Amino acid sequence: MQMLVRHLQRQKEAALARQGLKLWEYEILWRLRSAKEPYRMTPTRLAQGLGVHPATLTNRLDRLQASGLIAREHAEGDRRSLLVALTPAGADAWAAVIDDQRKAEAALLAPLTEGESGQPPALLRTVALAVEKDGPPLMPDVD
């Protein structure tokens, strides 16, 4: 299993390189995209979800904003509150990496028959739910 994970990680790194993204940039875009529309959240929630210090996140957000992948907006009704929002360019970059990952996963599972191809996702979901029962969720909180 570790060899397959490493294979998929190399595929992901190649997809990130094609988009000119670093892993930490993608992770921020992924967190924002995992939020409900309009794909934005507070910097505090974003830092907590990523497990980074707020000062580290501020520097990273500055870089992403300069590249046009995110924007900082004032919350409606409270101009003191700031939100980080995914821009259309950020959503496109995220989608391109996800599309590449889907293709890599499809290529990995291509040798399976039609009947076999439905089994890995179901089996992996069972394993993921068991892991989540004893620890933190594997997917981001989308509330």
C-alpha positions in Angstrom: 0.0 0.0 0.0 2.9 2.4 0.8 4.2 1.9 -2.7 0.9 2.9 -4.2 0.6 5.9 -2.0 4.1 7.0 -3.0 3.2 6.5 -6.7 0.1 8.7 -6.3 2.1 11.2 -4.3 4.6 11.5 -7.3 1.6 12.0 -9.6 0.3 14.7 -7.3 3.6 16.4 -7.2 3.8 16.4 -11.0 0.3 17.9 -11.2 1.2 20.6 -8.7 4.3 21.4 -10.8 2.3 21.7 -14.0 0.1 24.3 -12.2 3.1 26.0 -10.7 1.9 25.3 -7.2 3.7 24.3 -4.0 2.0 21.7 -1.7 1.2 24.3 0.9 -0.5 26.5 -1.7 -2.6 23.6 -2.9 -3.6 22.7 0.7 -4.9 26.2 1.3 -6.8 26.2 -2.0 -8.2 22.7 -1.1 -9.3 23.9 2.3 -11.1 26.9 0.8 -12.7 24.7 -1.9 -13.9 22.3 0.8 -15.9 25.1 2.4 -19.4 25.7 1.3 -19.9 28.2 -1.5 -18.8 30.9 -1.9 -15.6 29.1 -0.8 -14.3 31.4 1.9 -13.5 31.2 5.6 -11.8 33.2 8.4 -8.0 33.1 8.5 -8.3 31.7 12.1 -10.4 28.7 10.9 -8.1 28.2 7.9 -5.0 28.2 10.2 -6.6 25.7 12.5 -7.6 23.4 9.7 -4.2 23.5 8.2 -2.4 23.1 11.6 -0.2 26.2 11.0 0.6 29.2 13.1 -1.5 32.3 12.2 1.7 34.3 11.4 2.8 31.6 9.0 -0.6 31.6 7.3 -0.5 35.4 6.9 2.7 35.2 5.0 1.3 32.4 2.8 -1.9 34.2 2.2 0.1 37.3 1.1 1.8 35.2 -1.5 -1.4 33.5 -2.8 -3.2 36.9 -2.9 -0.3 38.4 -4.9 -0.6 35.5 -7.4 -4.4 36.0 -7.7 -5.4 32.7 -6.3 -7.1 34.0 -3.2 -8.6 37.3 -2.1 -9.2 38.8 1.3 -12.7 40.2 1.8 -14.5 41.9 4.6 -17.4 39.9 6.0 -20.9 41.1 5.2 -22.3 43.1 8.0 -19.0 43.2 10.0 -16.2 45.1 8.3 -13.8 44.2 11.2 -14.0 40.5 10.2 -11.8 39.3 7.4 -12.5 36.3 5.2 -10.2 34.5 2.8 -11.9 33.7 -0.5 -11.0 31.4 -3.3 -10.8 33.4 -6.6 -11.8 31.9 -10.0 -8.1 31.5 -10.8 -7.6 29.7 -7.5 -10.6 27.4 -8.2 -9.2 26.7 -11.7 -5.8 25.8 -10.4 -7.4 23.5 -7.7 -9.6 21.9 -10.3 -6.7 21.2 -12.7 -4.8 19.4 -9.9 -7.9 17.4 -8.9 -8.5 16.4 -12.5 -4.9 15.2 -12.8 -5.3 13.2 -9.6 -8.5 11.7 -10.9 -6.8 10.6 -14.1 -3.9 9.1 -12.1 -6.3 7.2 -9.9 -8.2 5.9 -12.9 -5.0 4.8 -14.5 -4.0 3.0 -11.3 -7.3 1.1 -11.2 -7.5 0.5 -15.0 -6.3 -3.1 -14.8 -9.4 -4.0 -12.7 -12.5 -5.5 -14.3 -15.8 -3.6 -14.2 -17.0 -5.7 -11.2 -13.7 -5.3 -9.4 -13.4 -1.5 -9.9 -16.3 -0.7 -7.5 -14.7 -2.7 -4.7 -11.6 -0.5 -3.8 -13.6 2.7 -3.1 -16.1 0.8 -0.9 -13.4 -1.0 0.9 -11.3 2.1 1.4 -14.3 4.0 2.7 -14.8 1.3 5.3 -11.2 1.6 6.4 -11.4 5.4 6.4 -14.5 5.4 8.6 -12.8 3.1 11.1 -9.7 5.4 11.2 -11.9 8.4 11.8 -13.8 6.7 14.6 -10.5 6.5 16.6 -9.1 9.9 15.5 -9.6 13.1 13.7 -11.6 13.2 10.4 -9.6 12.5 7.3 -11.5 15.1 5.3 -11.7 18.8 6.3 -14.6 20.1 8.3 -17.0 21.7 5.8 -19.4 23.3 8.4 
